[in-house]
């Protein structure tokens, strides 16, 4: 298993796989991230990132059933592994700790 340190885009893809739960395949991940980030994304970037996450042991994949709408092809579905879940919780903890460490008045503006 490769290192489990997450890059920002890997974290976003991993969170999206978790959010899509049992319907996390590359096109669904692409559409969900594109909708949430409001910017275009390439399917190649999604594929490479999902492959990297699988190599790190943070997700696992399986093939769904063949469907006529996909010309008899099967979807490759991804799920988060326990190591992926742990990695997400560690990333969230680090981010929350850093946000909590920012002193009041450090920013000139207030966002809600």
N, C-alpha and C positions, 0 to 999 in steps of 0.2 A: 504494500500500500504506500503510495506517495504521501508527502506531507499533507496535512489537513488545514494549513493556513489558507484562509479564503481571501481572494481578491474581491473588490467591490462588485464586479459583474457576476462573479461566481456566486456570491451571496444572494444577489437579486434572483438569479436563475434558480438557486436552491430553494429560496423562499417561495418562488412561484411554483416550483414542483410540489412543495408541501401544500400550498394553497389549492392547487388543482387536484390534489390527492389522487384519486383513481383515474383521472383523465389527463395525466401529464405526459403528453407526447410533444414532439418538437414544434409542430404548427400551433398547438394550443398554447404552449409556453411563449412562443413568438408573439402571438396575438395578445396575450394577457400582459406581457411586458410592454409591448408597443402601446397598448391602451393606457396603462398606468404611467408610463414615462413620457407619453405623448411625443414620441420621436420614432423615426423608422429604424428598424433593426434588420440585420440580415439573417436568413435562416442558417447560413454557414457559421456565423458567430455563435448561434444557439447550439447547433450540432457540436461544434468543437468544445464548447463549454460543458455541455452535458456529458460528452465523452471524457473530458478531463475530470469532472466530478465522479464519474464511474471509476476511472483509474485510481482516484484517491480513496475510493471506498465509501464515498459520501452518498451515493445513490446506487440503486441497482435497477436493471431493466429486464423486461420480459416482453414477449410478443403477444398482442391481443389477437382476437379472432379476425380472420379475413372478412372483408365486407365488399359488397358489390359496388358501393359508392366509391371505394378506393381501387376498383378494378381487380378485386381479389387479393390485394396486398394487405398485410397486417400492420397495425400501428405498433411501434416500439414504445411501450409505456414505462415511465420511470417512477420510482418511489424513493423517498428519503430513508436511508439506513439509520440505525442507532448512532453510528459515528457522525453522520450528517446532521442529525438532530443535536448531538452534543456540540458540534462545530457551530451551529446556528446559535445555540444558547450562549456559548462562549463569546461569539461576536456581539450578540445583543448585550451581554453583561459588560463587555469592554466599552461599547458605545455609551451605554447608560452611565457607567462610572465616569467616563470622560465628560459627558454632558453635565453631570452633577458637580464635577470639579470646576466648571467655568464660573468664575466669580460674577456676582451681580454687577452690572455696569460694564462688563467686558465688551458687550456689543452696544453700538450706538442706536440700534433700531430694535424694535420688538415685533416678532412674528408670532401669530397665533396659530 
